[in-house]
Amino acid sequence: MMGFKRRNQVIAGMVILGMLLTPGCAGTRVERVETDKVIDLSGRWNDTDSRLVSEEMIKDVMDRNWIGIHRQENKGKNPTVIVGAVQNRSDEHINTQTFVKDLERALVNSGEVDLVADSRQREEVREERLDQASHASEETAKEEGREMGADFMLQGFINTITDRVDGKQVKYYQVNLELTHMETHKKVWLGEKKIKKMVKQKRFWF
């Protein structure tokens, strides 16, 4: 039979393990932090990755000569850009819409290009314009056929490679973006950003 002391040790260990595995047994503590503070809990793609990658890649595309060439050929006008699909080809769930919005914000803030709405947004705006034609005054209703066509489309994808062994894993992200001329289909910029993270998982021993 198990000795009294040994049995108490086993029971104590089981109680501690249960406390560690039971969510909320020690209460929930919430701390408000700055939205730009880097917090990496799981090693997965997060808001910081989305923001930093978008800002860095937009800075790179803005530094290339396609903008100057476009202005020379179009009487100094800014190029008009639309952000298309950014596909998630990774092995984890990534909200690519958040990344797309980070790209759009960085483009607008650059002041170097004009940004137009994507296809989903255009449909909603067109429905509103049709509604205005029936219900708004003639002075305020917006006309059809005045939309600004995009000169370039920005598209891309996110890939991942994950390597795991003995409680450690390396997560490798590769983001590729391409800027394509709408008329000629000529690719005027290819961008790439890589992120590599080492994730170590703690183990509890009793």
N, C-alpha and C positions, 0 to 999 in steps of 0.2 A: 504493500500500500504506500501511497505517496505520503511523505512526511508532512507534518503540520506546517513547518517553516517553508518547505518547498511549495506546498499548496497555496499558501498565502502569497508567495512570490508570483505564482502563475496568475492568481486572481488579480493581484495588483497590476500585473502587466496587461491583462485583458481590459481592465478598467481604463488604463492610460491609453491603450490602443483605441478603445471605443471613443474616448474623448477626442482623440486626434482625428478620427474618421467621421465623427458626427458633426455636420455643419451647424454652426450657431450655438454649440453647447457653451461656448465661452462668451456669447454675445456678439453683436455685429458692430464694428467700428467703421465709420465713414469719415474720410478726410477730404476736404475740397482742395484741389491743387490747380496750378496754372495750366491752361489748356495746351501751352507749348512745352510743358515739362516732359522730359523723356521718361516714360515708365514702360519697362519691358518685362512682363510677368511670365509669359509662356514661351517667348522666342518667336511666336508667329507674327505674320504681317500685321502691323497696327497703324494707328493714326500718324505716328511719328514717321514711319517708313513712307506712308502715302504723301505726307507733306514735304519731306526732305527730297524724295525722289522727283516729285513733280517740279519743285522749285529749281532743282539742279538741272533737270532735263530741259525745262523751258529756258533757263539761262543759256544753255548750250545752243539750242536752236535759234535763239535771238542773236547770238554772236556770229552766226554764219551769214554768207553773202547773198542768200536767196532773197532777203528783204530788199537789199540795195538794188539787185537786178530787177525785181518786180517794180520798184519805184521808178527806175530809169525807163522801163518800158510802158509805164502807166502814169506819166506826168506827175510823179511824186506822191501818188496815192498809196496809203497803207494797204498791204495785202489783207484780204478777208479770209478768215480761217474758220472752219467748223471742226469740232472734235467728234470723231466717230466712235466706233466701239473699241474698247480695250478688253480683250478676252482674257479670262482667267483659265490658264492651262496648268495651274499648280495642283498640288495634292491636298490643298486645304481650301476652306471657304474664304474668299476675299471679296469684299464689297467693292467691286470695280467702279460703281457709280460715285462712291466717295472719292476715289482716285481721279475720275474724270472731272469732278467738280474742282478738285485741287488744281488740275491742269488748266481748266477754264479760268479760274481765278488768277493763276500765275500769268496766263496770256493777257488777260485784261489789264492787270497791274503793270505789265511791261510797257504799255503805252505805244508799242510798236506795230500792233496789228488790230484789225477790227474783228470781233468775234460774233458769229451768228448762231442762232438757236439750232439745236439738233432736230431730227425728223419728228420725234414725238412732240417736242415743244412747238414746232411749226404747225402741226395739225391742230393743237389746242388754240393757238393764236388765230388760225384760219377760221375755226369754228366761232370764235369770238367776233371776228370781222363780219362773218355772215349774220350773226345775231345783231350786230350794230347796223347793218344794212336795213334790217327790218324794224329796229326799235330806237336807234339813236337818231338825233337830229342830223340834218344834211350837213350842217357846218362841222359837226364833231365826228361823224362816221368816217372811218379810215377806208381808203380806196384799195381795190384789188390791183395786183400786178405791180406793186411797188417794192416787193421784197428784194433784199440784197443777196445776190448769189455769191457763194463762196469761191475763192480762187484756189484754196488748198484745203485738204482734209488731213487731220492728224489721227492716226490709228495705231494700235499696238497690242501687246499681250504680255502677260506675266507668267513666268515659268519658275518652278522650284525643283530642287534636288535635296533630299533629306538622307543623311547617313546616321545610323544609330548603333551604339554598342555600349554595354555595361553602364546604363544610366546616363550616358552622354549622347548628344546628337548635334550634328552640324547641319544648319539650315541655310541653304544657298538660294537666293532669289536673283533672277535676271529679268529686268524690265526692258523691253524693246519697243521703241516708238518709231513710226515712219511718217514723214510729211510728203504728201503726193499732190502734184498739180492736177487740178480737176479736168482740164481740157486735154492735156497731153499724156496724163498718167505717169509723168516723169517724177521719180522720187528725188526730191531736192534736199532731203536731210534724213539721216538714219541715226537714231540715238540709242544708247545702251547704258544701263546702270546696273551694277551688281551689288548685292548685300550678302554678307556672310556672318552668321551668328553661331556661337558655341553655347549650347544649353546643357547645364548640368543639373541632374535631378538628385535631390537629397534622399538618403535612405535612413530609416530609423531602425535601430537595433535594440533588442531587449535581452 
